[in-house]
Amino acid sequence: MPRIECFFDCSSPWTYLGFVNLPAVAAEFDADIRWRPFLVGGVFNTVNPSVYASREQPVPAKSAYMVKSLRDWARLAGVRIEFPPPVFPVNSVTAMRACIALEPEGLLVPFARACFEAYFGRGEDISQDAVLRPLLQALGVDPDATLAAARAPACKDALRANTEELIRRGGFGSPTFYVDGDDMYFGNDALPLVRAALARRS
């Protein structure tokens, strides 16, 4: 069975698109997806600080086109993305640690999807416990227990380890995909290339 790793951070609109679009690509080839939460800010700080420079001195025409492109991709994927949300960029560290805390219960994917929908669909600040609590409650888990687990050393260490691993493997942003371990692809728009890689293996 082919294997796809998806390193993702819920603070990125392009990651929302990749998160939504990847399962159909994987299903076509009966590929297994391993979801790898990480902290994209840690990657930017270490290997890709140009992101901050582009935010400080944006190119107006490029920024306008990016918003249009996001809307076009969102329409194609059948999701709602309002960009930029009221708080951007957002501190996603608690949400990403909570993804790790929920993985053993099989709830990583629905919780991450709920975070994407809250942030980019409704403009809610997912850095706030007050926003995360109802998302957790809707999944049938104890919000207090999950947030406590997210702040415990095990989840902190796991998120840091995923972030450091992505850097070691040549990643520089979110979403980053790996097919069968070492074949790296970056961004939602790389999914046709991911599909081609899976087709070659089949």
C-alpha positions in Angstrom: 0.0 0.0 0.0 1.4 3.4 -0.9 2.0 5.8 2.0 1.5 9.6 2.0 2.6 11.8 4.9 1.0 15.2 5.1 2.7 17.7 7.3 0.1 20.4 8.1 -0.7 23.5 10.2 -4.3 24.7 10.5 -3.1 28.4 10.2 -2.6 28.1 6.4 -5.5 28.5 3.9 -3.6 26.6 1.3 -3.2 23.8 3.8 -7.0 23.8 4.3 -7.3 23.1 0.6 -4.7 20.4 0.6 -6.3 18.8 3.7 -9.6 18.6 1.9 -8.3 17.5 -1.5 -5.7 14.9 -0.4 -8.1 12.1 0.7 -9.6 11.7 -2.8 -6.2 11.4 -4.4 -5.2 8.8 -1.8 -8.4 6.8 -2.2 -7.9 6.5 -5.9 -4.7 4.5 -5.3 -5.7 2.9 -1.9 -2.9 4.9 -0.3 -2.6 5.4 3.4 -2.4 8.9 4.8 -0.4 9.7 7.9 -1.3 13.2 9.1 1.6 15.0 10.7 0.7 18.2 12.7 3.6 20.7 13.0 4.2 24.3 13.7 4.8 26.3 10.5 6.0 29.3 12.3 8.9 27.2 13.7 9.8 26.3 10.1 9.6 29.8 8.9 11.8 31.0 11.8 14.4 28.4 11.0 14.6 28.0 7.2 12.1 30.3 5.5 12.1 33.8 7.0 11.3 35.3 3.6 7.7 34.7 4.4 7.9 37.5 7.0 9.5 39.9 4.6 6.8 39.3 2.0 4.1 40.1 4.7 5.9 43.3 5.7 6.3 44.5 2.1 3.6 42.8 0.1 3.2 43.3 -3.7 -0.3 44.6 -4.1 -1.0 42.9 -7.5 0.3 39.6 -6.2 -1.7 39.9 -2.9 -4.9 40.6 -4.9 -4.3 37.7 -7.1 -3.7 35.4 -4.2 -7.1 36.2 -2.7 -8.7 35.5 -6.1 -6.8 32.2 -6.4 -7.8 31.1 -2.9 -11.5 31.8 -3.8 -11.2 29.9 -7.0 -9.5 26.9 -5.3 -12.0 27.0 -2.5 -14.9 27.0 -4.9 -13.4 24.0 -6.7 -12.9 22.1 -3.4 -16.4 23.0 -2.1 -15.2 24.8 1.0 -15.6 28.4 2.2 -12.4 30.4 2.7 -12.6 34.1 3.8 -9.1 35.6 3.5 -7.6 37.2 5.4 -9.5 36.2 8.6 -9.8 38.9 11.3 -6.7 37.5 13.1 -3.9 36.7 10.6 -1.5 35.1 11.1 -2.8 33.1 14.0 -1.0 31.3 16.8 -2.1 27.7 16.1 0.2 26.0 18.6 -2.6 24.8 21.0 -4.8 23.6 18.1 -1.9 21.6 16.6 -1.0 20.1 19.9 -4.6 19.2 20.4 -4.6 17.4 17.0 -1.8 15.2 18.4 -3.7 14.6 21.7 -6.7 13.5 19.7 -4.9 11.2 17.3 -5.1 8.0 19.5 -8.9 8.5 19.6 -9.1 8.7 15.8 -10.3 12.3 16.1 -7.3 14.2 14.6 -8.9 14.6 11.2 -12.3 15.8 12.3 -10.8 18.2 14.8 -8.4 19.6 12.3 -11.2 20.0 9.8 -13.3 21.8 12.5 -10.4 24.2 13.1 -10.0 25.0 9.4 -13.7 25.6 9.1 -13.8 27.8 12.2 -10.8 29.9 11.2 -11.2 30.3 7.5 -14.9 29.8 7.2 -16.2 31.8 10.1 -13.2 34.0 11.0 -12.9 32.6 14.6 -9.6 32.9 16.4 -8.4 29.4 16.9 -5.6 30.5 19.3 -8.3 31.0 21.9 -9.5 28.2 24.2 -13.0 29.7 24.0 -13.0 28.9 20.3 -11.5 25.4 20.6 -13.8 24.2 23.5 -17.0 24.0 21.4 -15.1 22.3 18.6 -13.9 19.7 21.0 -17.3 19.4 22.7 -18.9 18.7 19.3 -16.6 15.8 18.9 -17.8 14.3 22.1 -14.6 14.7 24.1 -13.9 16.6 27.3 -12.5 20.0 26.3 -10.7 20.6 29.6 -9.0 17.2 29.5 -8.0 17.6 25.8 -6.6 21.1 26.3 -4.7 19.9 29.4 -3.3 17.0 27.4 -2.4 19.4 24.6 -0.3 21.4 27.1 1.4 18.4 28.6 5.0 17.7 27.8 4.2 14.7 25.6 2.2 16.7 23.0 4.6 19.7 23.2 7.5 17.4 22.5 5.6 15.5 19.7 4.8 18.8 17.9 8.3 20.0 18.2 9.7 16.7 16.9 7.4 16.9 13.9 8.5 20.4 13.1 12.2 19.6 13.4 11.7 16.4 11.3 10.1 18.4 8.5 13.1 20.8 8.5 15.5 17.9 8.4 13.7 16.4 5.5 13.8 19.5 3.4 10.4 21.0 4.1 9.9 24.8 4.3 6.1 25.3 4.6 2.6 23.9 4.9 1.2 21.6 3.5 4.2 19.3 2.7 3.5 15.9 1.3 5.9 12.9 1.1 5.1 9.8 -1.0 6.6 6.6 0.3 9.0 8.4 2.6 11.3 10.6 0.5 9.4 12.0 -2.5 8.5 15.5 -1.4 5.8 17.8 -2.8 4.7 21.2 -1.5 1.4 22.9 -1.6 -2.2 22.1 -2.6 -1.4 22.8 -6.2 1.2 20.0 -6.1 -1.5 17.3 -5.6 -1.7 16.5 -9.3 2.0 15.7 -9.0 1.3 13.5 -5.9 -1.3 11.7 -8.0 1.2 11.1 -10.8 3.7 9.8 -8.3 1.2 7.3 -6.9 0.2 6.3 -10.5 3.9 5.5 -11.3 4.1 3.3 -8.2 0.9 1.4 -9.2 
